[in-house]
Amino acid sequence: MNLKENDKKYIAGTYGRFNLALVRGKGSLAYDENGKEYIDLGTGIAVNSFGIGDEEWKKAVESQLDSIAHASNLYYTEPCVNLAEMICEKTGMSKVFFGNSGAEANECAIKAARKWGLVNKGEGYSTIITLKNSFHGRTVTTLAATGQDGFHTDFGPFTEGFVYAGADNIPEVEKLAKENKCCAVMMELIQGEGGIYVLSKEFVNGVLEIAKKENLLVIIDEVQTGNGRTGELYAYMNYGFKPDIFTTAKGLGGGLPIGACVFGEKTADVLTPGSHGSTFGGNPAVCAGACSILSRIDAQLLDGVRKKSEYIVSQLQNAKGVESISGMGLMLGIKPVRPKAEIIEECMRNGVLVLSAKDKIRLLPALNIPDSLLEKGIEILKKALADY
Ligand SMILES: *Cc1c(COP(=O)(O)O)cnc(C)c1O
């Protein structure tokens, strides 16, 4: 009724929403208030890993709600332990801290890296090298970690101790590592908000070498790339190395808020009792759902992710109105000839939800989107891309 007016009146004006209210959904289909159907190629920004209202995930959450939804971290609860064990067994990492968002996971990684620097390298070794065009969150510290000038206005002073190197600029990383008292380098392997920019293997290997030489922790932000999105469980697995810390969020919860900071051997015991915490972190209902999601991201599912990705690329790479395609797995960026806003509008009119990132159309469909819906959605997108 007055939803849109009341939203404008009562919700803080931080979001430029599309003119669309979603009221329900099932899998890769969403419905608006008039019952109009949309094929969802955005999954609420890589959150609904198995689509909207996935039955197994819902059962896991509901059954946990029936026993205990929240206990606080003063007491032992099972789902967060099961989830942490699953993450560690699937990655070879050692320990997990749970929060509620990507920004919170990154805050934890930054705190741990600074303490590691202090203990292992000495007073003042707190600087973290991040990359230009990166995105690490919206808190004052994760904004400081974000290497985009546009984020560094209006809300200062920002947290000190971040320096920025150009993505794919190895000499710049080396220079910053030598000139500053650094404890870590932190990066996304595919810059998501930065326009689906994939870091080259040469650059990543170069950074790993510098990190080894200069004794820096390697922190990988897998908030968007994690949990099967790129065709591997975590994006770093495409590059053949293991980070000292990785963070993840979005798709891990399958639709409920969660963030995880995952520590390798070097950093497993840096955080000690009282040094960090989160009231909702490791919430039993959220973690029960996340267990259901993570347990199903297996070799067969990942194979499907890669096949669906190949299908999208094959359909769009030489299509009219497409300048280039970037990304991996089901995290793809399409650089269009036509203004992106027009394409998004036309897709929406024709029943398809797509996202954007910088100057690209961004696709983040469910990992299990049925081929028939994917084909239909891509056909509609293809028409919108060509319609100029
Ligand atoms: C979305 C995102 C974040 C922030 O996550 P929130 O849950 O919104 O705090 C951090 N890093 C990357 C790479 C992201 O894509």
The ligand as an ORCA input file, in Angstrom:
! r2SCAN-3c Opt
* xyz 0 1
  C      29.865     -7.538      0.790
  C      31.307     -7.501      1.056
  C      31.816     -7.093      2.298
  C      30.927     -6.538      3.394
  O      30.019     -7.480      3.842
  P      28.795     -7.016      4.791
  O      28.137     -8.303      5.156
  O      27.940     -6.115      3.963
  O      29.394     -6.313      5.943
  C      33.178     -7.192      2.535
  N      34.006     -7.647      1.568
  C      33.563     -8.043      0.353
  C      34.535     -8.574     -0.642
  C      32.197     -7.970      0.050
  O      31.769     -8.340     -1.155
*
